[in-house]
Amino acid sequence: MAYTRAKNNVYVVDVGGTIREFDNWPACQALVNGSPYPFAGGVDREQALAKLARSRGAQGRHHERRATGEPAASGGRSVPLDRPTVGICADAGTHGNPGPCEYQVADLAGNVLVHKHLGVHSNNYAELSGIAAMIDYALAHGHRKLWTDSKIAMGWIASGRVGATVHERDVIVAMARRIGQKLAAHPELELCKWHTKTWGEIPADFGRK
């Protein structure tokens, strides 16, 4: 993957659907060396993201031509048929939205590692709280692969931007940015999308559907 070495360059890496950003090549290199993660660089964020999008599109077309037989995911990537067996995961539960909410962190066998009631908030608040708790648990116990089924939360964490009509928007923005900063400070962690349609409910699910 090509990247540009320029003053104030921004590097972006696609880590399982989450965009990680770096302001210097050594930090980016530490994450991508020996990994399959697509990455790109530009003199600003928009240019770097545009390069990354073009690259991912080309990769998706290549996979389609090879006809791997795996179900396609968004952005041209494919989803492995086998359910993941490595890492920990987080999920939220609410009674109403907003309403009394909680989160739990679990291993991929479904054993609950962390559980907390949060009071009355939105599902988005609970999802981000669970992801933050999962990161803290991972750092304390040496886990690297982190799973969430919330595409919305992953997008907010990657961009730091939240829609104007989101409930408790200022709080949500602050939470998403703190999580993004913590992930950037710990490039060994991988926040990945759990593909429910292929693998079934995420193991941290509360089973209320």
Salt bridges, closest charged atoms under 4 A:
ASP14 OD2 - ARG56 NH1 2.97
ASP14 OD2 - ARG77 NH1 3.03
GLU21 OE2 - ARG45 NE 2.37
GLU102 OE1 - HIS115 NE2 2.57
GLU102 OE1 - HIS117 ND1 3.63
GLU102 OE2 - ARG208 NH2 2.46
ASP136 OD1 - LYS182 NZ 2.85
GLU168 OE2 - HIS121 ND1 2.88
ASP170 OD1 - ARG169 NH1 3.99
GLU188 OE2 - HIS186 ND1 3.33
GLU190 OE1 - LYS145 NZ 3.10
GLU201 OE1 - LYS209 NZ 3.57
ASP205 OD1 - LYS209 NZ 2.43
